[in-house]
Amino acid sequence: MEVCESIHLMLILLAHVMRRAGTFSLNEKIKMVHFLAYILSNTDVGMLDAGNSSGNESGKTYHCNTPRIN
């Protein structure tokens, strides 16, 4: 996932949170934190990572297990 896609998803989540301020259960808050962690861990910041110029693909992400917020 590119940086601009990650930012877009976080802004959508922020807009949702702002509309429903004060109405989230603890379980919903935990799901949101897990979703944010997923976004952060799967964002490709290759253009910012100058130390990974060897072509190492260890930072490759697989999006088959994308968490869903219900």
Secondary structure, DSSP 4 states (H G I P E B T S, - for coil): --HHHHHHHHHHHHHHHHHTTT---HHHHHHHHHHHHHHHHT---TTT-TT-TT---TT---GGG-----
